[in-house]
Amino acid sequence: MVHDLQRRISRAVIIALAIVGAPASVYAQTLAAATPPQDSVRAPISKAAPTPQLRTRFVVGLEKQADFEVFSLNNPNRVIIELADTKLKLPARPRGKAIGLIEDFRAGLSAADRTRIVINVTEPVVVSSAQIQKGKNGNKNLLVVEIAPFGLITNSIGSTGNKNKKAKKSSKKQPFAKPTYALGAIGLQPPLPRPALSPGARAQKTFKPVIVIDPGHGGHDTGAKKNGAVEKEVVLAFGKLLREKLEKSGRYRVLMTRETDVFVPLGDRVKFGEKNKANLFIAVHCDYASRAGANGATIYSLRSSTAKSLKNSAKKKVASKVLSSEQVESVKKASGNVDMINQILSDLASRELDATRDRTSVLARSVIKMMGESTKLRSDPDKQAGFRVLKTAQFPSILIELAYVTNEQDAANLQSDTWRNKVSDSILTAVENYFTNQLAQLPM
């Protein structure tokens, strides 16, 4: 946590999506494949029906010269125009019927200083040219994008190859023909449309909070045993079911401190969460009482006094070890105050610990609320303790005592697939509720 402080600076990113510029006169133009581009780019849209040889020109008025990029995608078929932020004048949108290869288009801000135009097209296409030209009166900048059916380009490549075979007989050396599919100011347009990512591939690239599930005990440490329920077995089965549900949602990366009947020392369980940069740590246990009537679930978080001690310890560690000897010398050479820098970093560590404690409180309340709708809780289920697995400053952590093995009904519930399914569903909902909280969404 100490070494990660400097990278944990939250930045507000505002992404707006709005149509820019008022509609202008129509600049789009459809062209026959054999017809060379006309000098004027202000010709009206042709109403001719699309054919396999159809090319279509899309023209955008620009307030000023701007860097741009144009490329085509498929699944669905579309052309993307990315521009440095500038005011646009767009052609009138097609109404219910495609114009050439263009079905429709939309425009908006893709980032604070980037404008994007998405053109929906009737079939796979390539961008045959894209360039900024001057208007007829010479005082307007026009981005002229010409697209052609993918089949048209590939057929022309094939026919060029046949001509070259014939020409080879008369000359040993033939110059390469210049490609007709240019990307204007940026580079060459690839002959194939760029394949769209599948939803699964996109999901893999998105950030997923890391949740560590810690089934208690294991191996030679059986935990509590009574009424046929063995704690190490019950919590492992429950942990695997909870992992399955969390992973199935597609929103989280879920790890377990143990997946088999092995013993894992308490300190190693916490280190496992810290090593994997956990965003949540959920320990799962069963309770035991000498009184058979004791029943219900309990949710534990770190005791306040222990958390305060942990906070003071972390502050001292930061103040004494966060700067290496080389960094200290660099600060001194720059006439900097080493003690002041250490104090600033120490205060940052203190704030981080306070934020972790607040996040833990949000998580615990969410779990208590949702579990209370699926199973019986103790009369006062929100408890604090100094359990070793809760002693970390890096992530929110709770320990759930599912039920009492010493109570016959609780023990039967712990071994019931129906009960496990119901309670794990409630914890899944609690986790989802936690991550919708504004505090949980802040960088850790």
N, C-alpha and C positions, 0 to 999 in steps of 0.2 A: 504494500500500500504506500510506503514511504517513497519508493522509487517511481511510483505512478502518479504522484501528486501533480507534477508539472504538466502532464498530458491531460489532466482532468479539468480542462477549462471549457465550460459550456459556451457554445456559440449559437446565437439565434439565427436560423436560416428561414427567410421568408420566400416562399415560392408562390407566385400568383399566376393565375390562368385567366386571361382576359383577351377578348378580341381587340386588336389594335388597328387604328386607322379607319377612316370612313370608307364605304364602298366607292370604287372609282369606275370609270367606264371600262368595259370589257376589253382585255388585252389578249385573252387566250385565242389560239388559232390552230386549226387542224390542217395538216399538210399531207399530201400524197407522198409515198416513199420516193418516187422518182422526181418530185418537184423540189427544186432548190429553195432554201429559205428566202423569203422576200426581204427587200431592204427595209420596208416599214414593219414595225412590230406592233402597230396599233390597228391592225386589221380586225374586223369583227369576227366573232365565232362562227364557224361554218356549221350548218345544221345537217351535214351529210352523215349518213349512217356509218358506224364503224366498220372497217374492213380489216383483214389480216395485215394489210400494208399501211395502216394508218399511223401517222405520227401526230403528236399533239404538242402545241406550244403553250406554256403557262408563263404569263408576264406579270411581274409585281413592280409597282412604282415605289422607289426608295427616296427618302428625304435627302440622303447623302450616300456616298460610297461606303460600303461595309464589307467586312470579311464574311464569307459564307461557305457553306458545305452542303452538297446535295448528294443523296444516295437513295437507292431503292431497297425495299424490303418485301417479303412475301409472308403469307399466312398471318394476317390478311395482306393482300397486295396493296402497296402504298409507296409514295415517294415522300421523303423527309427533306425539308429545307431548313437549315439552321443558320441564323443570322446574328451578327452582333446587334445589340439593341438599337433599333432605329424605327422611326415612324414608317408605316407601310400604307400603300394604296392597293387594295386587292380587287381583282375582277369580280363581277357579280357571280354568285354561286349558282350552279345548275339547279333547276327546279324540276325534280321528279324524273329527269331523263339525263343520261350521260352525255357529255359533250366530248366527242372524240374518245379518248381513253380515260377521261376524268369523270368520276361519278360525283364527287363532292370534295370539299376541303374545309379545314378549320385552322385558325391561327391563335397564338397566345404566347405568354412568357413561359419558357422552360426553366429559367433561372433569373436571378436579379438583373442580369445584363445580357440575356440571350432570348431571342425570339425564334419560335418554331412554327413552321407551316407543315401540316400533314395533309397530303393529297391522296384521297382514296381513288384507286384506279381499277379498271374493269378486268385486268389480267396482269400476269407478271411482265414487268417492263424494265428497261435500262434507260439511263439518262444519256442521250446521245450528245447533248451539249448543255452547258450552263455558263452564262457570262453576263457581265454588267455592260449594257449599251446605253448610248445617249438617245433620248427621244428625238422625234422629228424636228422639234424646235431647238434642240441642242442643249436645253437647260434642265432636263430631267434625267435622273438615273433610273434605268429599267433593268431589273434582273430577269433575264430571258432564259427559261429552262425548257428544253425540248426533250420529250420522252418518246420512246418507240417500243413496240411490242418486243418482248424477249425473242420470240420466234423469228421476227424479221431480221434481227441482228445476227442470230446464229445461222440463218439461211444464207445471209450475205457472206458470212465468213466461209461457209461451205462452198459457195459458188466461186469465191475468190480462190479457194484452194484448187478447184478444178481448172480455172484459167491458168494458174501457175504451172500446173502439170503440163498443159499444152505449150505454154511459153518456154518450158524447160528444154524442149526440142530445138528451139531456135537460139537459145542463149543459155550458157552455163550458169551465169550469175544474174539473178533477178532481185531488184531492191524490194524490201518489205513495204507493203502498203501501210499508210498511216491509219491508225484506228479511228473510227468515226464516233466512238463512244467516250467522249472526254468529259471530265468533271469540272470544266471551266477553270477557275482560278486556283483550285485546290489540288487536283491531280487527275489520275485516270479512274474512270468508272469501271469496276470489275464487270465482266460479261455476264455473271450470274447474279441474280438478286440475293441480297444477304438474308440467310435464313433467320426467321424469328425464333427466339428462345421459347422453349416449352414452359408452361407454368411451373413444372418441377425444377427446371434448370434456373428459372428466375428466383424461385424460393430458396435454392441453395446459395445464391449470391447475396441474399438479404441478411441483415443482422438478426440473429436469434439469441435472446437471453439464455445464459447457461444456468440450468437448475441442477443442483446436486442433491440426490436423495441418499440418505444415510441410514440403511437398515441396521439397527443396533445389534450388538453382540456378534455371535458367529463362532464356528469352530468349537474349541473346548469350552467356550463361554456360552452356555445355553440361555442365559437370562432367566426370567421368571418362568415357572412351570406349575400348572395346576389345572384340574378339570380337563385334561387331555390337550390343553393348549401349551405349546412350547414357544417361548417368545422369539428366539432366533429364527424359527421356521415361519411363524406367522408374519413377522415384520418383513422378512425377505419376500414372501409371496405378495404381501400388500405393496411393497415398494416396486416390484416388477409391474404390477397392475397399474399403479399410478404412473410409472414411466411410460407404459404403453399408451395411456390416455393422453398424456402431455405431448408425446411425440406425434400421435395421430392428429393432433390439432394443427401440426405443421408450423407452429409459432415458436417452438423452443428446442434448444439442444439439451438433452437430458443425460446426465451421467450418474452412476451409482458408485458409492465407495466400496461396495462388494456386491457381486452378482452370484456368488456361490456360498457354500457353507464354510467360510474361512474366517479366522479371527483377524481383525484390523485394529491396531492400537488407536486409542482416542486421538492422540496427537497427529497421527498419520491421516486420520479422517479430515481434520481441519486443514492440514497441509494440502490434501488432495483438492479441496475446494479452492484454496488460495492459488495453487499451481494452475488450475484450469480457469482462473478468473471468473469464479461463480458470481452470478447475479442474485441467486437465492440458494439457501442451504436448508433442507428440511430433514431433520432426524426423526426416525419412526421407532417407537418403543411400545411396550405394553406395561401396565401398572400392576403392582402387587400390594395387598394390604392384609393385615392379620384379621381384620373384620370382614366377614364374607359379604356383608351388606353394601360395602363400598363399591360404587360402579360409576360408569360414565367416562368420557374423554376429558383430557386436560391438555392445554397448550402452554408450553413454557418458553419464555424469552430470558435473556441474560439479566440477572439481578442488577439493580441500579448501582449499588455500591461496588459491585464487581466491574461494571461498565465504567464507572468513574475511575477506578484504579487502573483499568486498562487504558483509559484515556490519558491519565497522567504519565503512565509508563511509555506510551507511544510518543507523547510530546518530548519527553526526555531523550528518547532514542533518536527522534528527528533532530533535535537540537544538537546532539553530540555526533551523529554519524551521517547526516544527510549529505554533507559536503565532504568530498575526498580531500586529501592533503593538497593535490594539484589544484583543485578548485579553490581552496582556501587561499593558496598563493596567488592565483589569478585575481581573486577579489582584492587582495592586499595591494597588488601591483596597480590595480585600477583605482586605488585610494578609496576602496569600498569598506563598509563596516560589516565585518564577518558576523559579529554578534547580532546585528540588526537583521541580516539575511536569515540567519538561523531562527530568529524569533518569528519572522514572517512565515517561514516554512513550518515552524512549530504550530503557529496559529492555524495555518491551512490544514494541518493534520488534525487539530482539535475540531475544526468545523466538519471535516470529513467523518470523524467519529460520531459527532452529533447527528449528522445526516443519516448515518447507518442505523443509529438507535431509533430515529424517527421512522425510517423505512421499516424496521423490524416491528415497530408498534402498529403500523398500517397493515402489515402482513398478518400479524397475530389477530388483530380485530377482524380482518376479513375471513380468516380460517375459522374463528370461533362462530361468527355469524352463519357461515354456510354449513359447517359441520353440525351446528345446532338444529338445522333443518333436516338432517339425514340420520342423526343418531343422538342418543342421550349424552349430555355433558354433565360434569360435576356442577354442583350449585355455584361454585366460583371457579370457572375453568381457566381464567386468565392468571397464570402464575409466573413467578420469577424464580430463577435458580442460578447457581454458579456452575452448571454442567460444563465439562471441558469442551465439548463440541460446539458450545455457544460462544466460547471466548475467542472472538475474532473481530477485528475492526474493518475488515475488507468487504463484508457483504452482510445483508440481513440474514439472520438464522433463527429458526425456531425448532423446538423439540415437541413432537406430538405423542402423547401417551394415548393410544387408540382406545383402550378399555382395560378392565381388570381381569387378569386370568383367574383371580381368586373368587370372582363372582360367576356363578354357573351360567347365567344368561349372557353376560359379557363374553365369557369363554366360548360359548356356542356361537355368538356373533363373529368373533375373531376367526372362526373356522368356516364361516358361511360365505360362499361365493356371492350370494345375493347381497349380503350386508357389505362385503368388501367393495363390490361394484358400486353400490349406492354411496358409500362414504368417499371412495376415491373420486367419484364424480363431483361431490361437493368440494373436495380439496382442489380439483381442477378449476372449478368455477371461482373459488377463492383466489387462486393464483392469477386467473384472468382478470378478476376485479382489481387485484393489487397492481398489475401492470397498466391498468387504465388510470391509476392515480397519478396526478401530476408530479408528486414527489418521486415516484418510482421511475418516471421517464427522464429525470435529470441524469446527466452523465455521472458514472461512478468512478 
